[in-house]
Amino acid sequence: MSKRIALFPALLLALLVIVATALTWMNFSQALPRSQWAQAAWSPDIDVIEQMIFHYSLLPRLAISLLVGAGLGLVGVLFQQVLRNPLAEPTTLGVATGAQLGITVTTLWAIPGAMASQFAALAGACVVGLIVFGVAWGKRLSPVTLILAGLVVSLYCGAINQLLVIFHHDQLQSMFLWSTGTLTQTDWGGVERLWPQLLGGVMLTLLLLRPLTLMGLDDGVARNLGLALSLARLAALSLAIVISALLVNAVGIIGFIGLFAPLLAKMLGGAASAATTDAGVVDWCADPLAFRSNHPLADSRVDGSVHRFGHCVDRCAAATVAVAAFTQH
């Protein structure tokens, strides 16, 4: 049985990597002849528009997809390990929607600067996190109560966000893209801002490895081993919320990756928090890469076809999670 459990996620991961790599190779080949890839990557010719697009759009898009995939996997591990809830991730807890609402308000008020949107996303995520955890605190952060509270708050934040977009359409037209996530890049600015932030999050997570491992035990056992449980949970949840806000600020809301990546990592043998965290950061890079790879469709989000594609992705992801969970048990 253990061999079967290990074989399924390994094959699934290998398939994701192969598909993502193949699609990326095809898109890059269509955008630019392979003989010009090296020149376009390091010193693009400003007179050749294809090389400029390759350097300032396709490559940053690939890089941001890898960074966001790693970040979502890391956030999913933190939420699920601390809350002992396999359904916990930024979208199910409402944190991502709160961050999006904060960005919407900042955009509506026309507050300039990249730092303003980051602080707004962080403030929105923190407020929603406090509300959700406050509602579930009386039930000792019960998984069912936590998810229900997160979904309700997420729906309210989403409704408020949509109302603002409807009444201020001209100012908030770009927020339609943010509601489903967009990996479109026009330069390396997003990558340059995100990678040091994500690296800092990974380093802080490594410092929390021992507390995260002890959180997987019974509360009494963890306290007897010297863990300040409440403080450790607060630190880990705060870190997860901050990273979630930074990711939403970078690309909008992308769901299911933070839900499925930790499950896949555990099925691959990550029994301890260290193995789970490492696998969550690395393993799920394939998913946003595959999502990014369908370049023509990804650029046509505003025409409505992306919404049909998004629904198909959601259903496929949900079915895959269900099959994986069944196999794990």
C-alpha positions as CSV (number, residue, x, y, z in Angstrom):
1,M,0.0,0.0,0.0
2,S,2.8,2.4,0.8
3,K,4.4,1.8,-2.6
4,R,1.1,2.6,-4.3
5,I,0.8,5.8,-2.3
6,A,4.3,6.8,-3.2
7,L,3.9,5.9,-6.8
8,F,0.8,8.0,-7.5
9,P,2.1,11.4,-6.4
10,A,5.5,10.8,-8.0
11,L,3.9,10.0,-11.4
12,L,1.6,13.0,-11.0
13,L,4.5,15.3,-10.2
14,A,6.6,13.9,-13.1
15,L,3.6,14.4,-15.5
16,L,3.2,18.1,-14.3
17,V,6.9,18.8,-14.9
18,I,6.8,17.2,-18.4
19,V,3.7,19.0,-19.5
20,A,4.9,22.3,-18.1
21,T,8.3,22.0,-19.7
22,A,6.8,20.9,-23.1
23,L,4.3,23.8,-23.2
24,T,6.9,26.3,-22.2
25,W,9.3,25.0,-24.9
26,M,6.5,25.2,-27.5
27,N,5.5,28.8,-26.6
28,F,9.1,30.0,-26.5
29,S,9.7,28.4,-29.9
30,Q,6.6,30.1,-31.4
31,A,7.6,33.5,-30.0
32,L,11.2,33.4,-31.1
33,P,13.5,31.0,-33.0
34,R,15.7,28.9,-30.7
35,S,18.8,30.3,-32.2
36,Q,18.0,33.7,-30.8
37,W,17.1,32.6,-27.3
38,A,20.5,33.2,-25.7
39,Q,20.9,36.7,-27.2
40,A,17.3,37.7,-26.3
41,A,17.8,36.4,-22.7
42,W,21.1,38.4,-22.0
43,S,21.3,41.3,-24.5
44,P,18.1,41.7,-26.6
45,D,18.3,43.7,-29.8
46,I,16.1,46.7,-29.3
47,D,15.3,46.8,-33.0
48,V,13.9,43.2,-32.9
49,I,10.5,43.3,-31.2
50,E,10.3,39.6,-30.8
51,Q,13.5,39.6,-28.7
52,M,12.2,42.5,-26.6
53,I,9.0,40.6,-25.9
54,F,11.0,37.5,-25.1
55,H,13.2,39.3,-22.6
56,Y,10.7,41.7,-21.0
57,S,7.5,39.6,-21.1
58,L,8.0,35.9,-21.5
59,L,11.0,35.3,-19.3
60,P,9.7,37.5,-16.4
61,R,6.4,35.7,-16.7
62,L,8.2,32.3,-16.4
63,A,10.2,33.6,-13.4
64,I,7.2,35.1,-11.6
65,S,5.2,31.9,-12.1
66,L,7.9,29.8,-10.5
67,L,8.2,32.3,-7.5
68,V,4.5,32.5,-7.0
69,G,4.1,28.7,-7.2
70,A,6.8,28.2,-4.6
71,G,5.3,30.9,-2.4
72,L,1.8,29.4,-2.5
73,G,3.2,26.0,-1.7
74,L,5.0,27.4,1.3
75,V,2.0,29.3,2.5
76,G,-0.2,26.2,2.2
77,V,2.3,24.2,4.3
78,L,2.3,26.9,7.0
79,F,-1.5,27.2,7.3
80,Q,-2.1,23.5,7.2
81,Q,0.6,22.6,9.7
82,V,-0.3,25.2,12.2
83,L,-4.1,24.8,12.0
84,R,-3.9,21.0,11.5
85,N,-6.4,21.5,8.7
86,P,-5.8,20.0,5.2
87,L,-8.2,22.5,3.6
88,A,-6.5,25.6,5.0
89,E,-4.9,27.9,2.4
90,P,-5.2,31.6,1.5
91,T,-8.3,31.4,-0.6
92,T,-10.3,29.1,1.8
93,L,-9.4,31.3,4.8
94,G,-10.4,34.5,3.0
95,V,-6.9,36.0,3.4
96,A,-6.3,36.3,-0.3
97,T,-9.7,38.1,-0.9
98,G,-8.9,40.5,2.0
99,A,-5.6,41.4,0.4
100,Q,-7.4,41.9,-2.9
101,L,-9.9,44.2,-1.3
102,G,-7.1,46.3,0.2
103,I,-5.5,46.7,-3.2
104,T,-8.9,47.7,-4.7
105,V,-9.3,50.4,-2.1
106,T,-5.8,51.7,-2.7
107,T,-6.4,51.8,-6.5
108,L,-9.7,53.6,-6.0
109,W,-8.1,56.3,-3.9
110,A,-5.2,56.5,-6.4
111,I,-2.5,56.2,-3.7
112,P,0.8,56.1,-5.7
113,G,3.7,53.8,-5.2
114,A,4.3,50.0,-5.2
115,M,4.8,50.1,-1.4
116,A,1.3,51.5,-0.9
117,S,-0.4,48.6,-2.6
118,Q,1.8,46.1,-0.6
119,F,0.8,47.7,2.7
120,A,-2.8,47.8,1.6
121,A,-2.7,44.1,0.7
122,L,-1.1,43.3,4.0
123,A,-3.6,45.3,5.9
124,G,-6.5,43.7,4.2
125,A,-5.1,40.2,4.7
126,C,-4.4,40.9,8.4
127,V,-7.9,42.3,9.1
128,V,-9.6,39.3,7.4
129,G,-7.3,36.9,9.2
130,L,-8.1,38.4,12.6
131,I,-11.9,38.2,11.8
132,V,-11.7,34.6,10.7
133,F,-9.5,33.4,13.6
134,G,-11.6,35.5,16.0
135,V,-14.8,33.8,14.9
136,A,-13.2,30.3,15.1
137,W,-11.3,31.0,18.4
138,G,-14.3,30.0,20.5
139,K,-14.3,26.6,18.9
140,R,-10.6,26.2,19.5
141,L,-9.9,26.9,15.8
142,S,-12.0,23.9,14.7
143,P,-11.2,23.0,11.1
144,V,-14.9,23.1,10.0
145,T,-15.6,26.4,11.8
146,L,-12.4,27.9,10.4
147,I,-13.1,27.0,6.8
148,L,-16.8,28.1,7.1
149,A,-15.8,31.4,8.6
150,G,-13.1,31.9,6.0
151,L,-15.6,31.2,3.1
152,V,-18.2,33.5,4.6
153,V,-15.7,36.4,5.1
154,S,-14.3,35.7,1.6
155,L,-17.7,36.0,0.0
156,Y,-18.4,39.3,1.8
157,C,-15.0,40.7,0.8
158,G,-15.5,39.5,-2.8
159,A,-19.0,41.1,-2.9
160,I,-17.7,44.4,-1.6
161,N,-14.8,44.3,-4.1
162,Q,-17.2,43.6,-7.0
163,L,-19.5,46.4,-5.9
164,L,-16.6,48.8,-5.9
165,V,-15.6,47.6,-9.4
166,I,-19.1,48.0,-10.7
167,F,-19.6,51.6,-9.4
168,H,-16.1,52.7,-10.3
169,H,-15.5,50.7,-13.5
170,D,-13.2,53.2,-15.2
171,Q,-10.8,53.3,-12.2
172,L,-10.9,49.6,-11.3
173,Q,-11.0,48.0,-14.7
174,S,-7.7,46.2,-14.1
175,M,-9.1,44.6,-10.9
176,F,-11.1,42.1,-13.0
177,L,-7.7,40.5,-13.9
178,W,-6.7,40.4,-10.2
179,S,-9.8,38.5,-9.2
180,T,-8.6,35.4,-11.2
181,G,-4.9,36.0,-11.1
182,T,-2.7,37.3,-13.9
183,L,0.9,36.4,-14.6
184,T,1.3,39.0,-17.3
185,Q,4.6,40.9,-17.0
186,T,6.0,43.9,-18.9
187,D,9.4,44.0,-17.2
188,W,11.5,42.4,-14.5
189,G,10.2,44.8,-11.7
190,G,7.8,42.3,-10.3
191,V,10.4,39.5,-10.1
192,E,13.0,41.9,-8.5
193,R,10.5,42.9,-5.8
194,L,9.1,39.4,-5.1
195,W,12.2,37.2,-4.9
196,P,13.9,38.8,-1.9
197,Q,10.6,39.0,-0.1
198,L,10.0,35.3,-0.7
199,L,13.6,34.4,0.2
200,G,13.1,36.2,3.5
201,G,9.9,34.2,4.1
202,V,11.7,30.9,3.4
203,M,14.5,31.9,5.8
204,L,12.0,32.7,8.5
205,T,10.2,29.4,7.9
206,L,13.4,27.5,8.3
207,L,13.8,29.2,11.7
208,L,10.3,27.9,12.6
209,L,11.0,24.3,11.6
210,R,11.2,22.9,15.1
211,P,8.1,24.7,16.3
212,L,6.2,23.6,13.2
213,T,7.3,20.0,13.8
214,L,6.1,20.1,17.4
215,M,2.8,21.6,16.3
216,G,2.0,18.3,14.6
217,L,1.9,16.7,18.1
218,D,-0.7,16.9,20.7
219,D,-0.8,20.3,22.4
220,G,0.1,18.9,25.8
221,V,3.1,17.0,24.4
222,A,4.3,20.1,22.6
223,R,4.1,22.2,25.8
224,N,5.9,19.6,27.8
225,L,8.7,19.7,25.2
226,G,9.1,23.4,25.9
227,L,7.2,25.0,23.0
228,A,5.3,28.3,23.7
229,L,2.4,27.1,21.6
230,S,0.4,30.3,21.3
231,L,3.4,32.4,20.4
232,A,4.6,29.9,17.8
233,R,1.2,29.7,16.2
234,L,1.0,33.5,16.1
235,A,4.4,33.8,14.5
236,A,3.7,31.1,11.9
237,L,0.2,32.4,11.0
238,S,1.5,36.0,10.8
239,L,4.3,34.9,8.4
240,A,1.8,33.0,6.2
241,I,-0.6,36.0,6.1
242,V,2.3,38.3,5.1
243,I,3.5,36.0,2.3
244,S,-0.1,35.6,1.1
245,A,-0.5,39.4,0.9
246,L,2.7,39.8,-1.0
247,L,1.7,37.1,-3.5
248,V,-1.8,38.6,-4.1
249,N,-0.2,42.0,-4.6
250,A,2.1,40.5,-7.2
251,V,-0.3,38.4,-9.3
252,G,-3.7,38.5,-7.8
253,I,-5.6,35.5,-6.5
254,I,-4.5,32.0,-7.8
255,G,-6.3,29.2,-6.0
256,F,-5.8,25.5,-5.3
257,I,-2.0,25.5,-5.5
258,G,-1.6,26.2,-1.8
259,L,-4.2,23.5,-1.1
260,F,-2.8,20.7,-3.2
261,A,0.9,21.3,-3.0
262,P,1.3,20.3,0.7
263,L,-0.8,17.2,0.2
264,L,1.4,16.1,-2.7
265,A,4.5,16.8,-0.7
266,K,3.3,14.7,2.2
267,M,2.3,11.9,-0.1
268,L,5.9,12.0,-1.5
269,G,7.2,11.2,1.9
270,G,7.5,14.5,3.8
271,A,6.7,13.2,7.3
272,A,8.4,16.0,9.1
273,S,7.8,19.7,8.7
274,A,11.2,20.2,7.1
275,A,10.5,17.7,4.3
276,T,7.0,19.0,3.9
277,T,8.2,22.6,3.6
278,D,11.0,21.9,1.2
279,A,8.6,19.8,-1.0
280,G,5.9,22.4,-0.8
281,V,8.3,25.1,-2.0
282,V,9.9,23.1,-4.8
283,D,7.3,20.6,-6.0
284,W,4.5,22.9,-7.0
285,C,6.6,25.1,-9.2
286,A,5.2,23.0,-12.1
287,D,1.6,24.1,-11.7
288,P,1.9,27.9,-12.3
289,L,4.5,27.1,-15.0
290,A,1.9,25.0,-16.8
291,F,-0.7,27.8,-16.2
292,R,1.6,30.4,-17.6
293,S,2.6,28.2,-20.5
294,N,-0.7,28.5,-22.4
295,H,0.3,32.0,-23.6
296,P,-2.4,32.9,-26.1
297,L,-5.2,32.0,-23.7
298,A,-3.5,33.7,-20.7
299,D,-3.3,36.9,-22.6
300,S,-7.1,36.9,-23.5
301,R,-8.4,37.1,-20.0
302,V,-10.7,40.1,-20.7
303,D,-12.7,38.4,-23.5
304,G,-14.4,35.9,-21.2
305,S,-12.9,32.7,-22.5
306,V,-10.5,32.7,-19.6
307,H,-13.4,32.4,-17.2
308,R,-14.5,29.2,-18.9
309,F,-10.9,27.9,-18.8
310,G,-10.6,28.9,-15.1
311,H,-13.8,26.9,-14.2
312,C,-12.3,23.8,-16.0
313,V,-9.0,24.2,-14.1
314,D,-10.9,24.5,-10.8
315,R,-12.9,21.4,-11.4
316,C,-9.8,19.4,-12.5
317,A,-7.9,20.6,-9.5
318,A,-10.7,19.7,-7.1
319,A,-11.0,16.2,-8.7
320,T,-7.3,15.7,-8.4
321,V,-7.3,16.7,-4.7
322,A,-10.1,14.3,-4.0
323,V,-8.4,11.4,-5.7
324,A,-5.1,12.2,-3.9
325,A,-6.8,12.4,-0.6
326,F,-8.6,9.1,-1.2
327,T,-5.3,7.4,-2.2
328,Q,-3.6,8.8,0.8
329,H,-6.1,7.2,3.1
